[in-house]
Amino acid sequence: MASNGATVRHATREDVNTIYDLIIELADYEKAKSSVKASPEILAKTLAFHDPSTPDTFTPGYARTFLLVAPEGEVAGMALYFYNYSTWTGVPGVYLEDLFVKTKYRKRGYGKALIKACAKECLRINGQRLEWSCLDWNTPSLEFYESLGATQKKEWVGLRAEGDALAKLAEN
């Protein structure tokens, strides 16, 4: 049970269109809707989905999704995550790729409930850290994360190779 009668559960294959719609809403909020290349078909092939008939069983896939269902029955938000690993500690962790709560459901504790679910998942796998990134202009989210006890990693710089740069790197 989450805040205000909402529930958090892992997504099943039947939720793929809902996840896609939430990704589009998040991209729109981040003013990057045209950058979304995913589709429901791609998500169905690459995400891991919970099998509700068997506890702790998932289909093969690279990331899992928590969905928060509001008391009215509508999916109000999601937390899409995957496992990572620390060579220095020798233990796994959880990387929160995307956290999103629909605008009309904000200020109800739903974002906190989704992050809490990720923290519990991290502890379930004996992980020691939950990590995520936030756009530097997103002051409301940064303040929210700090209110939960998260700290900004100022000494680390995010890097990425993609597109032609990734192909060129793989060639050499």
Sequence and secondary structure as in RCSB ss.txt:
>XXXX:A:sequence
MASNGATVRHATREDVNTIYDLIIELADYEKAKSSVKASPEILAKTLAFHDPSTPDTFTPGYARTFLLVAPEGEV
AGMALYFYNYSTWTGVPGVYLEDLFVKTKYRKRGYGKALIKACAKECLRINGQRLEWSCLDWNTPSLEFYESLGA
TQKKEWVGLRAEGDALAKLAEN
>XXXX:A:secstr
  GGG EEEE  GGGHHHHHHHHHHHHHHTT GGG    HHHHHHHB  B TTSTT B S SBEEEEEE TTS E
EEEEEEEEEEETTTTEEEEEEEEEEE GGGTTSSHHHHHHHHHHHHHHHTT   EEE   TT HHHHHHHHHTT 
   TT       HHHHHHHHH 
